[in-house]
Amino acid sequence: MITTTFIDDYKFQSVNDHGNVNNIDMLPAEEKEYMSPTESLLSSVSACASVDLVQMLKKRKKTVVGLTVEADGERRETHPRGFTEITLRFIIESPDVKQEEFEKLAHLAATKYCSVAATLSATIHHEYIIKR
């Protein structure tokens, strides 16, 4: 479970069951201290696909010296300003990974195995509790 707590009007803090913290803000760019919720989403998709990709490459005995994923998204102009497209740019440093293999495995990691990407089409249920 993740618990998100109000800090002030534009700042929140999320904590998981292990005590790991993710600070979030919705401040203007010049005042930002943390990622926004949409930036956190892009980060989560990138990390999820990266873990799967590295594991698939290692199972094939490939050397991964470095992996970077640059994530960007196009958002609706009207509310809710959700993503209409997300682009993941996979950049690998490896002496033995071939282009075709890399493209195939990165595609599988992002579209078949990444639970975060799969969740983007999930039905979201809501519960409402007021404490006084």
The first five atom37 places (N, CA, C, CB, O) and aatype in JSON, in Angstrom:
{
  "aatype": [12, 9, 16, 16, 16, 13, 9, 3, 3, 18, 11, 13, 5, 15, 19, 2, 3, 8, 7, 2, 19, 2, 2, 9, 3, 12, 10, 14, 0, 6, 6, 11, 6, 18, 12, 15, 14, 16, 6, 15, 10, 10, 15, 15, 19, 15, 0, 4, 0, 15, 19, 3, 10, 19, 5, 12, 10, 11, 11, 1, 11, 11, 16, 19, 19, 7, 10, 16, 19, 6, 0, 3, 7, 6, 1, 1, 6, 16, 8, 14, 1, 7, 13, 16, 6, 9, 16, 10, 1, 13, 9, 9, 6, 15, 14, 3, 19, 11, 5, 6, 6, 13, 6, 11, 10, 0, 8, 10, 0, 0, 16, 11, 18, 4, 15, 19, 0, 0, 16, 10, 15, 0, 16, 9, 8, 8, 6, 18, 9, 9, 11, 1],
  "atom_mask": [
    [1, 1, 1, 1, 1],
    [1, 1, 1, 1, 1],
    [1, 1, 1, 1, 1],
    [1, 1, 1, 1, 1],
    [1, 1, 1, 1, 1],
    [1, 1, 1, 1, 1],
    [1, 1, 1, 1, 1],
    [1, 1, 1, 1, 1],
    [1, 1, 1, 1, 1],
    [1, 1, 1, 1, 1],
    [1, 1, 1, 1, 1],
    [1, 1, 1, 1, 1],
    [1, 1, 1, 1, 1],
    [1, 1, 1, 1, 1],
    [1, 1, 1, 1, 1],
    [1, 1, 1, 1, 1],
    [1, 1, 1, 1, 1],
    [1, 1, 1, 1, 1],
    [1, 1, 1, 0, 1],
    [1, 1, 1, 1, 1],
    [1, 1, 1, 1, 1],
    [1, 1, 1, 1, 1],
    [1, 1, 1, 1, 1],
    [1, 1, 1, 1, 1],
    [1, 1, 1, 1, 1],
    [1, 1, 1, 1, 1],
    [1, 1, 1, 1, 1],
    [1, 1, 1, 1, 1],
    [1, 1, 1, 1, 1],
    [1, 1, 1, 1, 1],
    [1, 1, 1, 1, 1],
    [1, 1, 1, 1, 1],
    [1, 1, 1, 1, 1],
    [1, 1, 1, 1, 1],
    [1, 1, 1, 1, 1],
    [1, 1, 1, 1, 1],
    [1, 1, 1, 1, 1],
    [1, 1, 1, 1, 1],
    [1, 1, 1, 1, 1],
    [1, 1, 1, 1, 1],
    [1, 1, 1, 1, 1],
    [1, 1, 1, 1, 1],
    [1, 1, 1, 1, 1],
    [1, 1, 1, 1, 1],
    [1, 1, 1, 1, 1],
    [1, 1, 1, 1, 1],
    [1, 1, 1, 1, 1],
    [1, 1, 1, 1, 1],
    [1, 1, 1, 1, 1],
    [1, 1, 1, 1, 1],
    [1, 1, 1, 1, 1],
    [1, 1, 1, 1, 1],
    [1, 1, 1, 1, 1],
    [1, 1, 1, 1, 1],
    [1, 1, 1, 1, 1],
    [1, 1, 1, 1, 1],
    [1, 1, 1, 1, 1],
    [1, 1, 1, 1, 1],
    [1, 1, 1, 1, 1],
    [1, 1, 1, 1, 1],
    [1, 1, 1, 1, 1],
    [1, 1, 1, 1, 1],
    [1, 1, 1, 1, 1],
    [1, 1, 1, 1, 1],
    [1, 1, 1, 1, 1],
    [1, 1, 1, 0, 1],
    [1, 1, 1, 1, 1],
    [1, 1, 1, 1, 1],
    [1, 1, 1, 1, 1],
    [1, 1, 1, 1, 1],
    [1, 1, 1, 1, 1],
    [1, 1, 1, 1, 1],
    [1, 1, 1, 0, 1],
    [1, 1, 1, 1, 1],
    [1, 1, 1, 1, 1],
    [1, 1, 1, 1, 1],
    [1, 1, 1, 1, 1],
    [1, 1, 1, 1, 1],
    [1, 1, 1, 1, 1],
    [1, 1, 1, 1, 1],
    [1, 1, 1, 1, 1],
    [1, 1, 1, 0, 1],
    [1, 1, 1, 1, 1],
    [1, 1, 1, 1, 1],
    [1, 1, 1, 1, 1],
    [1, 1, 1, 1, 1],
    [1, 1, 1, 1, 1],
    [1, 1, 1, 1, 1],
    [1, 1, 1, 1, 1],
    [1, 1, 1, 1, 1],
    [1, 1, 1, 1, 1],
    [1, 1, 1, 1, 1],
    [1, 1, 1, 1, 1],
    [1, 1, 1, 1, 1],
    [1, 1, 1, 1, 1],
    [1, 1, 1, 1, 1],
    [1, 1, 1, 1, 1],
    [1, 1, 1, 1, 1],
    [1, 1, 1, 1, 1],
    [1, 1, 1, 1, 1],
    [1, 1, 1, 1, 1],
    [1, 1, 1, 1, 1],
    [1, 1, 1, 1, 1],
    [1, 1, 1, 1, 1],
    [1, 1, 1, 1, 1],
    [1, 1, 1, 1, 1],
    [1, 1, 1, 1, 1],
    [1, 1, 1, 1, 1],
    [1, 1, 1, 1, 1],
    [1, 1, 1, 1, 1],
    [1, 1, 1, 1, 1],
    [1, 1, 1, 1, 1],
    [1, 1, 1, 1, 1],
    [1, 1, 1, 1, 1],
    [1, 1, 1, 1, 1],
    [1, 1, 1, 1, 1],
    [1, 1, 1, 1, 1],
    [1, 1, 1, 1, 1],
    [1, 1, 1, 1, 1],
    [1, 1, 1, 1, 1],
    [1, 1, 1, 1, 1],
    [1, 1, 1, 1, 1],
    [1, 1, 1, 1, 1],
    [1, 1, 1, 1, 1],
    [1, 1, 1, 1, 1],
    [1, 1, 1, 1, 1],
    [1, 1, 1, 1, 1],
    [1, 1, 1, 1, 1],
    [1, 1, 1, 1, 1],
    [1, 1, 1, 1, 1],
    [1, 1, 1, 1, 1],
    [1, 1, 1, 1, 1]
  ],
  "atom_positions": [
    [[0.84, -1.17, 0.0], [0.0, 0.0, 0.0], [0.89, 1.24, 0.0], [-0.96, -0.01, 1.22], [1.97, 1.25, 0.6]],
    [[0.43, 2.27, -0.68], [1.08, 3.58, -0.68], [0.16, 4.56, 0.03], [1.4, 4.06, -2.15], [-1.04, 4.61, -0.25]],
    [[0.71, 5.33, 0.95], [-0.06, 6.35, 1.65], [0.48, 7.72, 1.24], [0.0, 6.16, 3.2], [1.66, 8.0, 1.43]],
    [[-0.39, 8.56, 0.69], [0.0, 9.91, 0.25], [-0.6, 10.92, 1.2], [-0.45, 10.19, -1.21], [-1.79, 10.88, 1.51]],
    [[0.26, 11.83, 1.67], [-0.13, 12.79, 2.7], [0.1, 14.22, 2.22], [0.64, 12.54, 3.99], [1.12, 14.53, 1.61]],
    [[-0.86, 15.07, 2.51], [-0.8, 16.5, 2.24], [0.33, 17.13, 3.05], [-2.15, 17.19, 2.56], [0.4, 16.94, 4.27]],
    [[1.2, 17.89, 2.38], [2.24, 18.67, 3.07], [1.82, 20.14, 3.06], [3.65, 18.48, 2.38], [1.74, 20.77, 4.11]],
    [[1.56, 20.67, 1.87], [0.94, 21.99, 1.72], [0.2, 22.01, 0.39], [2.0, 23.16, 1.8], [0.08, 20.97, -0.26]],
    [[-0.29, 23.16, -0.02], [-1.18, 23.24, -1.19], [-0.67, 22.52, -2.43], [-1.41, 24.66, -1.54], [-1.47, 21.95, -3.18]],
    [[0.62, 22.52, -2.67], [1.17, 21.91, -3.89], [2.22, 20.85, -3.62], [1.76, 22.98, -4.75], [2.95, 20.45, -4.54]],
    [[2.32, 20.38, -2.38], [3.3, 19.37, -2.03], [2.64, 18.22, -1.28], [4.43, 19.97, -1.17], [1.78, 18.42, -0.42]],
    [[3.06, 17.0, -1.65], [2.55, 15.79, -1.02], [3.7, 14.83, -0.81], [1.42, 15.14, -1.87], [4.75, 14.95, -1.45]],
    [[3.52, 13.88, 0.07], [4.53, 12.86, 0.3], [3.87, 11.5, 0.3], [5.28, 13.11, 1.64], [2.88, 11.27, 1.01]],
    [[4.41, 10.59, -0.51], [3.92, 9.21, -0.55], [4.93, 8.31, 0.14], [3.68, 8.75, -2.01], [6.14, 8.47, -0.04]],
    [[4.42, 7.35, 0.93], [5.28, 6.42, 1.66], [4.72, 5.01, 1.46], [5.35, 6.8, 3.19], [3.51, 4.8, 1.56]],
    [[5.62, 4.06, 1.19], [5.16, 2.67, 1.06], [5.28, 1.95, 2.39], [5.97, 1.93, -0.02], [5.72, 2.53, 3.38]],
    [[4.88, 0.67, 2.41], [4.89, -0.12, 3.65], [6.28, -0.3, 4.24], [4.29, -1.47, 3.39], [6.4, -0.62, 5.42]],
    [[7.33, -0.1, 3.43], [8.7, -0.26, 3.91], [9.31, 1.06, 4.36], [9.56, -0.86, 2.82], [10.47, 1.1, 4.79]],
    [[8.53, 2.15, 4.28], [9.03, 3.45, 4.72], [9.76, 4.23, 3.65], [0.0, 0.0, 0.0], [10.31, 5.29, 3.93]],
    [[9.78, 3.74, 2.41], [10.4, 4.47, 1.32], [9.52, 5.67, 0.97], [10.62, 3.56, 0.06], [8.3, 5.57, 0.94]],
    [[10.17, 6.8, 0.7], [9.45, 8.07, 0.5], [9.59, 8.57, -0.92], [9.97, 9.12, 1.47], [10.66, 8.49, -1.53]],
    [[8.49, 9.09, -1.46], [8.49, 9.77, -2.74], [7.82, 11.13, -2.52], [7.74, 8.92, -3.85], [6.62, 11.21, -2.31]],
    [[8.62, 12.19, -2.59], [8.08, 13.53, -2.45], [7.59, 14.01, -3.81], [9.13, 14.5, -1.87], [8.22, 13.74, -4.83]],
    [[6.47, 14.7, -3.82], [5.81, 15.13, -5.06], [5.43, 16.59, -4.91], [4.56, 14.25, -5.37], [4.97, 17.02, -3.85]],
    [[5.62, 17.36, -5.99], [5.09, 18.73, -5.96], [4.51, 19.11, -7.31], [6.19, 19.72, -5.57], [4.83, 18.53, -8.34]],
    [[3.65, 20.09, -7.27], [3.02, 20.64, -8.47], [3.36, 22.12, -8.59], [1.47, 20.43, -8.43], [2.53, 22.92, -9.01]],
    [[4.58, 22.48, -8.21], [5.03, 23.87, -8.23], [5.45, 24.27, -9.64], [6.2, 24.07, -7.25], [5.74, 23.4, -10.47]],
    [[5.49, 25.57, -9.92], [6.0, 26.03, -11.22], [7.45, 25.59, -11.4], [5.89, 27.58, -11.33], [8.17, 25.37, -10.42]],
    [[7.87, 25.46, -12.65], [9.2, 24.93, -12.98], [10.32, 25.59, -12.2], [9.46, 25.08, -14.45], [11.24, 24.91, -11.75]],
    [[10.28, 26.89, -12.04], [11.36, 27.61, -11.36], [11.39, 27.36, -9.84], [11.23, 29.08, -11.62], [12.37, 27.7, -9.18]],
    [[10.32, 26.78, -9.3], [10.24, 26.51, -7.86], [10.26, 25.02, -7.53], [8.98, 27.13, -7.28], [10.26, 24.65, -6.36]],
    [[10.28, 24.16, -8.55], [10.17, 22.72, -8.33], [11.28, 22.17, -7.44], [10.18, 21.99, -9.65], [12.45, 22.52, -7.58]],
    [[10.87, 21.29, -6.54], [11.81, 20.55, -5.7], [11.77, 19.06, -6.03], [11.49, 20.78, -4.22], [12.76, 18.35, -5.85]],
    [[10.62, 18.58, -6.51], [10.41, 17.16, -6.74], [9.7, 16.95, -8.07], [9.6, 16.52, -5.58], [9.34, 17.9, -8.75]],
    [[9.51, 15.69, -8.41], [8.76, 15.37, -9.62], [7.27, 15.61, -9.4], [9.01, 13.91, -10.05], [6.77, 15.52, -8.28]],
    [[6.59, 15.9, -10.49], [5.13, 16.0, -10.44], [4.56, 14.59, -10.57], [4.57, 16.95, -11.59], [5.3, 13.66, -10.88]],
    [[3.27, 14.41, -10.33], [2.68, 13.07, -10.5], [2.85, 12.52, -11.91], [1.2, 13.12, -10.15], [3.12, 11.33, -12.08]],
    [[2.7, 13.35, -12.93], [2.86, 12.85, -14.3], [4.32, 12.5, -14.6], [2.34, 13.88, -15.31], [4.58, 11.54, -15.32]],
    [[5.25, 13.27, -14.06], [6.67, 12.93, -14.23], [6.99, 11.62, -13.51], [7.57, 14.06, -13.68], [7.77, 10.81, -14.01]],
    [[6.39, 11.41, -12.35], [6.58, 10.16, -11.61], [6.04, 8.98, -12.41], [5.89, 10.22, -10.24], [6.61, 7.89, -12.39]],
    [[4.93, 9.19, -13.1], [4.36, 8.14, -13.94], [5.32, 7.76, -15.06], [3.02, 8.57, -14.52], [5.56, 6.58, -15.31]],
    [[5.88, 8.76, -15.75], [6.85, 8.49, -16.81], [8.08, 7.77, -16.25], [7.28, 9.79, -17.5], [8.61, 6.85, -16.88]],
    [[8.51, 8.19, -15.08], [9.64, 7.54, -14.42], [9.33, 6.09, -14.1], [10.01, 8.3, -13.15], [10.18, 5.22, -14.27]],
    [[8.13, 5.83, -13.63], [7.74, 4.46, -13.28], [7.66, 3.56, -14.5], [6.39, 4.48, -12.57], [8.11, 2.42, -14.44]],
    [[7.11, 4.06, -15.6], [7.06, 3.26, -16.83], [8.48, 2.95, -17.3], [6.27, 4.0, -17.95], [8.79, 1.82, -17.68]],
    [[9.35, 3.96, -17.28], [10.74, 3.78, -17.71], [11.47, 2.74, -16.85], [11.49, 5.11, -17.65], [12.14, 1.86, -17.38]],
    [[11.33, 2.86, -15.55], [12.02, 1.94, -14.64], [11.49, 0.52, -14.79], [11.87, 2.41, -13.2], [12.26, -0.44, -14.8]],
    [[10.18, 0.39, -14.89], [9.56, -0.93, -15.04], [10.06, -1.63, -16.3], [8.03, -0.8, -15.08], [10.47, -2.78, -16.25]],
    [[10.01, -0.94, -17.42], [10.47, -1.53, -18.68], [11.97, -1.82, -18.63], [10.15, -0.59, -19.86], [12.42, -2.82, -19.19]],
    [[12.73, -0.96, -17.96], [14.19, -1.15, -17.86], [14.54, -2.43, -17.12], [14.83, 0.04, -17.16], [15.41, -3.19, -17.55]],
    [[13.88, -2.68, -16.01], [14.16, -3.88, -15.22], [13.9, -5.12, -16.07], [13.29, -3.91, -13.93], [14.71, -6.04, -16.11]],
    [[12.75, -5.14, -16.74], [12.42, -6.3, -17.57], [13.42, -6.46, -18.72], [11.0, -6.16, -18.13], [13.84, -7.58, -19.01]],
    [[13.79, -5.36, -19.36], [14.72, -5.42, -20.47], [16.08, -5.95, -20.04], [14.88, -4.04, -21.1], [16.64, -6.83, -20.69]],
    [[16.62, -5.44, -18.95], [17.93, -5.9, -18.47], [17.88, -7.39, -18.13], [18.36, -5.08, -17.22], [18.82, -8.12, -18.45]],
    [[16.81, -7.83, -17.5], [16.72, -9.26, -17.15], [16.65, -10.14, -18.4], [15.49, -9.51, -16.28], [17.26, -11.21, -18.43]],
    [[15.91, -9.7, -19.42], [15.84, -10.47, -20.66], [17.2, -10.52, -21.35], [14.8, -9.86, -21.62], [17.59, -11.57, -21.87]],
    [[17.92, -9.42, -21.37], [19.25, -9.39, -21.98], [20.23, -10.3, -21.23], [19.8, -7.96, -22.02], [21.0, -11.03, -21.85]],
    [[20.19, -10.25, -19.92], [21.1, -11.07, -19.12], [20.8, -12.56, -19.28], [21.01, -10.68, -17.65], [21.71, -13.38, -19.25]],
    [[19.51, -12.92, -19.44], [19.17, -14.32, -19.69], [19.76, -14.8, -21.0], [17.65, -14.5, -19.7], [20.0, -16.0, -21.19]],
    [[19.99, -13.86, -21.91], [20.6, -14.21, -23.21], [22.11, -14.02, -23.18], [19.99, -13.35, -24.33], [22.77, -14.01, -24.22]],
    [[22.65, -13.86, -21.96], [24.1, -13.73, -21.75], [24.7, -12.5, -22.43], [24.81, -14.98, -22.27], [25.85, -12.52, -22.86]],
    [[23.91, -11.42, -22.52], [24.39, -10.17, -23.1], [24.96, -9.29, -22.0], [23.25, -9.44, -23.86], [24.52, -9.35, -20.85]],
    [[25.92, -8.47, -22.37], [26.57, -7.57, -21.43], [25.85, -6.22, -21.45], [28.07, -7.41, -21.76], [25.72, -5.6, -22.51]],
    [[25.4, -5.78, -20.29], [24.77, -4.46, -20.18], [25.7, -3.59, -19.35], [23.33, -4.55, -19.53], [25.8, -3.75, -18.13]],
    [[26.37, -2.66, -20.01], [27.27, -1.73, -19.33], [26.45, -0.55, -18.78], [28.39, -1.23, -20.29], [26.72, -0.05, -17.69]],
    [[25.47, -0.12, -19.56], [24.62, 0.98, -19.14], [23.32, 0.96, -19.92], [0.0, 0.0, 0.0], [23.28, 0.52, -21.07]],
    [[22.25, 1.43, -19.29], [20.96, 1.56, -19.96], [20.3, 2.83, -19.48], [20.06, 0.32, -19.69], [20.19, 3.08, -18.28]],
    [[19.86, 3.64, -20.43], [19.13, 4.87, -20.13], [17.83, 4.83, -20.9], [19.97, 6.15, -20.49], [17.79, 4.41, -22.06]],
    [[16.76, 5.25, -20.26], [15.48, 5.39, -20.95], [15.04, 6.84, -20.79], [14.4, 4.38, -20.39], [14.88, 7.34, -19.68]],
    [[14.85, 7.49, -21.92], [14.32, 8.85, -21.93], [12.83, 8.76, -22.23], [15.07, 9.76, -22.98], [12.44, 8.24, -23.28]],
    [[12.01, 9.25, -21.32], [10.56, 9.16, -21.47], [9.98, 10.55, -21.68], [9.92, 8.47, -20.24], [10.35, 11.51, -21.0]],
    [[9.06, 10.63, -22.62], [8.37, 11.89, -22.88], [6.94, 11.55, -23.23], [9.07, 12.71, -24.02], [6.64, 10.44, -23.69]],
    [[6.07, 12.5, -23.02], [4.67, 12.24, -23.32], [3.96, 13.45, -23.87], [0.0, 0.0, 0.0], [4.28, 14.59, -23.54]],
    [[2.98, 13.18, -24.71], [2.07, 14.21, -25.2], [0.82, 14.15, -24.34], [1.73, 14.02, -26.74], [0.28, 13.07, -24.07]],
    [[0.36, 15.32, -23.91], [-0.82, 15.37, -23.05], [-1.96, 16.13, -23.7], [-0.47, 16.0, -21.7], [-1.74, 17.0, -24.54]],
    [[-3.17, 15.81, -23.31], [-4.35, 16.53, -23.79], [-4.25, 17.99, -23.38], [-5.65, 15.9, -23.23], [-3.64, 18.33, -22.36]],
    [[-4.85, 18.85, -24.18], [-4.9, 20.28, -23.86], [-5.98, 20.58, -22.83], [-5.14, 21.1, -25.13], [-5.89, 21.58, -22.1]],
    [[-7.01, 19.73, -22.77], [-8.13, 19.96, -21.86], [-8.07, 18.96, -20.7], [-9.48, 19.84, -22.6], [-7.39, 17.94, -20.78]],
    [[-8.77, 19.27, -19.64], [-8.78, 18.41, -18.45], [-9.71, 17.23, -18.66], [-9.2, 19.2, -17.2], [-10.77, 17.4, -19.26]],
    [[-9.37, 16.07, -18.19], [-8.11, 15.76, -17.5], [-6.97, 15.68, -18.52], [-8.23, 14.44, -16.71], [-7.12, 15.07, -19.58]],
    [[-5.83, 16.28, -18.18], [-4.7, 16.41, -19.11], [-3.84, 15.15, -19.12], [-3.84, 17.62, -18.75], [-2.62, 15.21, -18.96]],
    [[-4.49, 14.01, -19.31], [-3.78, 12.73, -19.35], [-2.91, 12.61, -20.6], [0.0, 0.0, 0.0], [-3.02, 13.4, -21.54]],
    [[-2.06, 11.62, -20.58], [-1.2, 11.36, -21.72], [-2.02, 10.74, -22.86], [-0.03, 10.43, -21.32], [-2.84, 9.86, -22.64]],
    [[-1.77, 11.22, -24.06], [-2.35, 10.61, -25.25], [-1.3, 9.74, -25.93], [-2.88, 11.69, -26.23], [-1.65, 8.8, -26.65]],
    [[-0.04, 10.03, -25.72], [1.08, 9.24, -26.24], [2.24, 9.32, -25.27], [1.51, 9.74, -27.64], [2.48, 10.35, -24.65]],
    [[2.94, 8.21, -25.14], [4.18, 8.17, -24.35], [5.26, 7.57, -25.23], [3.99, 7.34, -23.01], [5.05, 6.53, -25.87]],
    [[6.41, 8.21, -25.27], [7.54, 7.72, -26.03], [8.65, 7.33, -25.07], [8.05, 8.79, -27.05], [9.05, 8.11, -24.21]],
    [[9.14, 6.11, -25.21], [10.28, 5.63, -24.44], [11.44, 5.44, -25.41], [9.95, 4.28, -23.68], [11.34, 4.68, -26.37]],
    [[12.53, 6.14, -25.16], [13.73, 6.04, -26.0], [14.78, 5.24, -25.22], [14.29, 7.48, -26.39], [15.34, 5.73, -24.23]],
    [[15.02, 4.01, -25.66], [15.96, 3.12, -24.98], [17.35, 3.32, -25.55], [15.52, 1.64, -25.13], [17.55, 3.24, -26.76]],
    [[18.32, 3.57, -24.68], [19.71, 3.78, -25.08], [20.56, 2.81, -24.27], [20.17, 5.29, -24.86], [20.63, 2.91, -23.05]],
    [[21.2, 1.88, -24.96], [21.98, 0.86, -24.26], [23.45, 1.01, -24.58], [21.5, -0.55, -24.62], [23.83, 1.39, -25.69]],
    [[24.27, 0.71, -23.61], [25.72, 0.59, -23.81], [26.05, -0.87, -23.61], [26.55, 1.53, -22.83], [25.93, -1.4, -22.51]],
    [[26.47, -1.53, -24.7], [26.74, -2.97, -24.67], [27.66, -3.33, -25.82], [25.43, -3.79, -24.73], [27.48, -2.86, -26.94]],
    [[28.65, -4.18, -25.56], [29.55, -4.6, -26.63], [28.96, -5.72, -27.5], [30.86, -5.05, -26.05], [29.5, -6.0, -28.57]],
    [[27.88, -6.37, -27.06], [27.43, -7.55, -27.79], [25.93, -7.62, -28.11], [27.79, -8.73, -27.01], [25.45, -8.64, -28.6]],
    [[25.19, -6.56, -27.84], [23.77, -6.55, -28.19], [23.62, -6.06, -29.63], [22.95, -5.66, -27.21], [24.19, -5.05, -30.01]],
    [[22.85, -6.8, -30.41], [22.6, -6.43, -31.8], [21.32, -5.59, -31.89], [22.49, -7.7, -32.7], [20.4, -5.75, -31.08]],
    [[21.26, -4.7, -32.88], [20.15, -3.76, -33.03], [18.79, -4.45, -33.07], [20.34, -2.96, -34.29], [17.88, -4.07, -32.33]],
    [[18.64, -5.44, -33.92], [17.35, -6.12, -34.07], [16.91, -6.77, -32.76], [17.42, -7.17, -35.18], [15.74, -6.7, -32.38]],
    [[17.85, -7.41, -32.09], [17.58, -8.06, -30.81], [17.16, -7.03, -29.77], [18.81, -8.85, -30.33], [16.2, -7.24, -29.02]],
    [[17.88, -5.92, -29.72], [17.6, -4.85, -28.75], [16.2, -4.28, -28.97], [18.65, -3.74, -28.85], [15.45, -4.08, -28.02]],
    [[15.86, -4.01, -30.22], [14.55, -3.45, -30.54], [13.44, -4.42, -30.14], [14.45, -3.13, -32.03], [12.43, -4.01, -29.57]],
    [[13.63, -5.69, -30.45], [12.61, -6.7, -30.12], [12.41, -6.81, -28.61], [13.0, -8.06, -30.7], [11.28, -6.8, -28.13]],
    [[13.51, -6.92, -27.87], [13.4, -7.1, -26.42], [12.89, -5.83, -25.73], [14.76, -7.49, -25.84], [12.11, -5.93, -24.78]],
    [[13.32, -4.66, -26.18], [12.83, -3.41, -25.58], [11.34, -3.27, -25.83], [13.59, -2.19, -26.15], [10.6, -2.83, -24.94]],
    [[10.89, -3.63, -27.02], [9.46, -3.57, -27.34], [8.67, -4.51, -26.43], [9.22, -3.93, -28.81], [7.63, -4.13, -25.88]],
    [[9.16, -5.73, -26.26], [8.5, -6.69, -25.36], [8.49, -6.19, -23.92], [9.2, -8.05, -25.44], [7.48, -6.31, -23.22]],
    [[9.61, -5.63, -23.48], [9.69, -5.13, -22.11], [8.64, -4.04, -21.87], [11.09, -4.59, -21.82], [8.0, -4.02, -20.82]],
    [[8.48, -3.15, -22.83], [7.58, -2.01, -22.65], [6.12, -2.36, -22.89], [7.97, -0.89, -23.58], [5.23, -1.75, -22.29]],
    [[5.85, -3.34, -23.76], [4.46, -3.58, -24.14], [3.86, -4.86, -23.56], [4.35, -3.62, -25.62], [2.65, -4.96, -23.38]],
    [[4.7, -5.84, -23.28], [4.17, -7.12, -22.8], [4.44, -7.37, -21.32], [4.76, -8.24, -23.61], [3.58, -7.9, -20.62]],
    [[5.62, -7.0, -20.85], [6.02, -7.37, -19.49], [5.92, -6.25, -18.47], [7.4, -7.87, -19.51], [5.84, -6.54, -17.27]],
    [[5.91, -5.02, -18.87], [5.89, -3.9, -17.92], [4.5, -3.75, -17.31], [6.31, -2.58, -18.61], [3.55, -3.37, -17.99]],
    [[4.39, -4.05, -16.02], [3.09, -3.97, -15.34], [2.6, -2.53, -15.22], [3.18, -4.6, -13.96], [1.39, -2.29, -15.17]],
    [[3.52, -1.56, -15.17], [3.1, -0.16, -15.08], [2.43, 0.27, -16.39], [4.32, 0.76, -14.77], [1.38, 0.9, -16.37]],
    [[3.04, -0.07, -17.52], [2.44, 0.28, -18.81], [1.08, -0.41, -18.96], [3.37, -0.13, -19.97], [0.13, 0.2, -19.45]],
    [[0.99, -1.65, -18.55], [-0.28, -2.38, -18.65], [-1.35, -1.75, -17.76], [-0.09, -3.84, -18.26], [-2.54, -1.8, -18.09]],
    [[-0.93, -1.17, -16.66], [-1.86, -0.55, -15.72], [-2.48, 0.73, -16.27], [-1.16, -0.26, -14.42], [-3.55, 1.14, -15.82]],
    [[-1.83, 1.36, -17.23], [-2.36, 2.61, -17.77], [-3.74, 2.43, -18.4], [-1.41, 3.17, -18.8], [-4.47, 3.41, -18.57]],
    [[-4.1, 1.21, -18.75], [-5.44, 0.96, -19.29], [-6.36, 0.33, -18.25], [-5.35, 0.05, -20.52], [-7.46, -0.12, -18.59]],
    [[-5.95, 0.31, -17.01], [-6.73, -0.32, -15.95], [-7.96, 0.5, -15.59], [-5.86, -0.54, -14.72], [-7.99, 1.72, -15.75]],
    [[-8.97, -0.2, -15.09], [-10.12, 0.48, -14.5], [-9.72, 0.89, -13.09], [-11.4, -0.44, -14.49], [-9.18, 0.08, -12.34]],
    [[-9.98, 2.12, -12.74], [-9.61, 2.62, -11.42], [-10.88, 2.76, -10.58], [-8.85, 3.98, -11.52], [-11.84, 3.41, -11.0]],
    [[-10.86, 2.16, -9.42], [-12.0, 2.25, -8.5], [-11.69, 3.31, -7.45], [-12.3, 0.88, -7.82], [-10.53, 3.56, -7.13]],
    [[-12.72, 3.92, -6.93], [-12.55, 4.99, -5.95], [-13.32, 4.68, -4.68], [-13.0, 6.33, -6.52], [-14.41, 4.11, -4.71]],
    [[-12.73, 5.05, -3.56], [-13.41, 5.02, -2.27], [-13.26, 6.39, -1.65], [-12.83, 3.89, -1.32], [-12.26, 7.08, -1.88]],
    [[-14.25, 6.8, -0.87], [-14.23, 8.16, -0.32], [-14.46, 8.09, 1.18], [-15.32, 9.06, -1.0], [-15.47, 7.56, 1.64]],
    [[-13.51, 8.62, 1.94], [-13.59, 8.6, 3.4], [-13.3, 10.02, 3.9], [-12.59, 7.56, 4.02], [-12.31, 10.63, 3.51]],
    [[-14.17, 10.52, 4.76], [-13.94, 11.84, 5.37], [-13.68, 11.62, 6.85], [-15.16, 12.8, 5.14], [-14.47, 10.98, 7.53]],
    [[-12.58, 12.15, 7.34], [-12.26, 12.12, 8.76], [-12.51, 13.5, 9.34], [-10.79, 11.68, 9.01], [-12.1, 14.5, 8.75]],
    [[-13.17, 13.56, 10.46], [-13.45, 14.86, 11.09], [-12.89, 14.89, 12.48], [-14.96, 15.15, 11.12], [-13.02, 15.9, 13.18]]
  ]
}
